[in-house]
Amino acid sequence: MKSLPALALLLLASQAPAEILVVDDQVQLREAAIELPARGSLMTAVEAKFGAPRARHAAVGSPPITRWDYDGFSVYFEYQHVVHAVAIPR
């Protein structure tokens, strides 16, 4: 798992929604085929646009990070704002 910090930086720097794939122990990114919430969006806006999440996970850490799971993607919030959305390969 030595490449995990590098992967995290790559994800944060990425502008286009992407899916993470692992092929032969190599991490690859593929453009996501689904619409994801935009960074900075409010929780209320995400729920209005995408509906109620399949699962809501309690906030952890400081600052509090909350995760909502939808079919096909997860959304991470810091306080009430989207900090990242991740497509889940099917």
C-alpha positions as MATLAB code, in Angstrom:
seq = 'MKSLPALALLLLASQAPAEILVVDDQVQLREAAIELPARGSLMTAVEAKFGAPRARHAAVGSPPITRWDYDGFSVYFEYQHVVHAVAIPR';
ca = [
       0.000    0.000    0.000;
       2.946    2.342   -0.506;
       1.210    3.975   -3.466;
      -1.890    4.972   -1.462;
      -0.669    8.551   -0.753;
       0.207    9.017   -4.424;
      -3.220    7.712   -5.415;
      -4.914   10.105   -2.986;
      -3.027   13.058   -4.471;
      -3.917   11.946   -7.983;
      -7.593   11.737   -7.065;
      -7.611   15.162   -5.457;
      -5.873   16.715   -8.458;
      -8.231   15.100  -10.970;
     -10.853   17.395  -12.501;
     -12.906   14.830  -14.453;
     -14.972   12.164  -12.679;
     -13.098    8.876  -12.874;
     -13.362    5.278  -11.784;
     -10.374    3.620  -10.128;
      -9.395    0.297  -11.636;
      -6.713   -2.114  -10.450;
      -5.333   -4.263  -13.255;
      -2.401   -6.594  -12.562;
      -1.645   -4.671   -9.341;
      -1.498   -1.372  -11.286;
      -3.884    1.470  -10.485;
      -5.559    2.978  -13.536;
      -8.191    5.687  -13.909;
     -11.060    5.511  -16.380;
     -13.442    8.387  -17.023;
     -16.674    7.791  -15.104;
     -19.749    7.161  -17.217;
     -22.098    8.631  -14.597;
     -22.713   12.151  -13.347;
     -21.229   12.861   -9.928;
     -21.923   15.718   -7.492;
     -19.613   18.698   -7.929;
     -17.013   19.566   -5.311;
     -18.362   22.268   -3.000;
     -22.032   21.333   -3.451;
     -24.175   21.387   -0.319;
     -25.731   18.210    1.107;
     -29.186   19.623    0.429;
     -28.311   20.235   -3.240;
     -26.905   16.708   -3.626;
     -30.036   15.179   -2.153;
     -32.288   17.402   -4.284;
     -30.471   16.387   -7.481;
     -29.641   12.722   -6.824;
     -32.342   11.741   -4.323;
     -31.930   10.136   -0.932;
     -28.744    8.085   -0.570;
     -28.919    4.306   -0.180;
     -26.861    4.640    3.028;
     -25.683    7.525    5.215;
     -22.597    6.955    7.342;
     -22.043    8.935   10.526;
     -19.404   11.664   10.519;
     -15.924   10.705   11.728;
     -12.792   12.669   12.543;
     -12.023   16.334   12.806;
     -13.097   18.034   10.643;
     -16.089   15.696   10.423;
     -16.218   13.658    7.212;
     -19.541   12.082    6.267;
     -20.110    9.534    3.488;
     -23.284    8.944    1.529;
     -23.570    5.871   -0.688;
     -25.640    5.825   -3.873;
     -25.943    3.098   -6.490;
     -22.763    3.545   -8.519;
     -20.992    6.198   -6.431;
     -20.154    7.520   -2.965;
     -20.018   11.147   -1.869;
     -17.741   12.485    0.883;
     -18.682   15.653    2.759;
     -16.691   17.896    5.077;
     -19.302   19.519    7.257;
     -22.073   20.212    4.667;
     -19.947   20.475    1.497;
     -18.855   17.826   -1.033;
     -15.104   17.291   -0.921;
     -15.044   14.255   -3.225;
     -17.323   11.922   -5.158;
     -16.108    8.484   -6.240;
     -17.618    6.303   -8.949;
     -17.828    2.626   -8.002;
     -17.073    0.229  -10.891;
     -19.865   -2.209  -11.618;
];
